[in-house]
Amino acid sequence: MISSPYILPGLAVLLLLSVLASKVSERLGVPALLLFLLVGMLAGSEGPGGIYFDDAAIAKFVGTLALAFILFSGGLDTNWQMIRPVLGPGIALATLGVVLTSIAVGLFAIPVLGFSLQEGLLLGAIMSSTDAAAVFAVMRSRKVSLKGKLKPLLELESGSNDPMAVFLTTTMIGLLNQQDLSWWLIGVRFLVQMAVGATVGLACGWLTTKAFGKLRLEYEGLYPVTGIGIVLLIFGLAESIGGNGFLSVYVAGIVLSNSDFLHKRGLMRFHDGLGWLMQIAMFLVLGLLVFPSHVATVAGSGVLVAAFLMLVGRPAAVFLTLCASRMSLREKSLVAWVGLRGAVPIVLATFPMMAGVRQSDLIFNVVFFVVIASALFQGKTLMPLARLLKLDGPLPDKPKYPLEFDRTEHTRSEMRELVVPAGSAAAGKPISELQLPAGSLILLVNRGKEFLVPRGTTTVQEHDTLLVLAEPEMFDQINTRLQTADL
């Protein structure tokens, strides 16, 4: 037992080490989750930290709570205009693709691990979801992105496939515990959970935008606190009435991301930081929970399961799910390979431990091994494969503006980025001659990596990004002035 005076310094050291680990992960080109887990394992009972922790109940609670906030933050980062063209394939991969992956891995695990059919399918269900954060962390570290609709497709799939994995896992645990569940009842339960979860997310997301428009809190710091309460309320409400809470918070995040409401920028920034804190906390706890010596004992079977998942299970599920899609063979091949496993399978592996399922310790250790193998091998080979398939592209350099603007109840104005396109008649003209609507103001001009404080005599050039402050209804007129070839 750790003496109480050392608890807070110990937590501080673990947190700071995890932050530094994220920087190291960028240099190594591997997902940060591996280093977060490593920090937790080093602090654990078999590491130099010597912290003994084997409470699966606490790990499950921390993991579930963290996932709720992580999925909400993921929804806040989702642009509806980008994912709408890939909505069909994305939802298909997040549902049918997850089921097919689960079945394939489950059947393979039966002879390899000596599992029963239900135990094998439980293992497959636990490992069926992918992790978008791990994928895009690798791409950011290499300063590259993916062409076409691949990036939004993978974002949508990875952000929305966790609810399906949770449903399959809890269903298989119920079957293993000999609950009287018929296949038609399982189907009805699935439809109810997803329908209720999506409805609660849509309704609560819409109500939240209205609530932030009406709230007049005296202290700015209370708005993020309100955001925390809303996430907990949405998740708890959905779960209490038979819905899927993970789907609810993700859908609510998308609704908020694509709506206009007061204090939006501050809320999104806060939940981005909170999402990172939750990721670190979750991985540290999961790293503490694992005993490396136990994981080492399943290395042989773990390699086989990991290889099957990466080379057969995931590719087969993707190609069957996208067989009617117009995507090219190269694109489907890359999607098939971008199936990195993250924290969700490890969190789900604590569910059978809590339910007293036979072989639960073996399942946990195999899942932990497969997650590490997937992150290492697929993480290191992702971008070389994208380059080989000619599907990689430059990562857009998103500028960090030296000023911010968050709309409050005292103003109707908004701040948006508008680009001066090639061929625009605005190019080469001073700002004073652009004839922008009265009341609008160009705050900054982003040109390459420079920021210019504009004057009336400042000349606008092609591909400049203008940071414009104006009332919402003015932006269409301003954008028209910048797009037209004749002023």
Buried (B, 14 or more C-beta within 10 A) or exposed (E): EEEEEEEEEBEEBBBEBBBEBBEEBBEBBBBBBBBBBBBBBBBBBBBEBEBEBEBBEBBBBBBBBBBBBBBBBBBBBBEEEBBEEBEEBBBBBBBBBBBBBBBBBBBBBBEBBEBEEBBBBBBBBBBBBBBBBBBBBBBBBBEBBBBBBBBBBBBBBBBBBBBBBBBBBBBBBBBBEEEEBEEEEBEEBBEBBBBBBBBBBBBBBBBBBEBBEEBEEEEEEEBBEBBBEBBBBBBEBBBEEEBBBBBBBBBBBBBBBBBEBBBBBBBBBBBEEBBBBBBBBBBBBBBBBBBBEBBEEBEEBBEBBBBBBBEEBBBBBBBEBBEEBEBEEBBBBBBBBBBBBBBBBBBBBBBBBBBEBEBBBBBBBBBBBBBBBBBBBBBBBBBEBBEEBEBBBEBEEEBEBEEEBBBEEEEEBBBBEBBBBEEBBBBEBEBEBBEBEEEBEBBBBBBEEEBEEBEEEBBBBEEBBBBBBBEEEBBEEBBEBBBEEEE
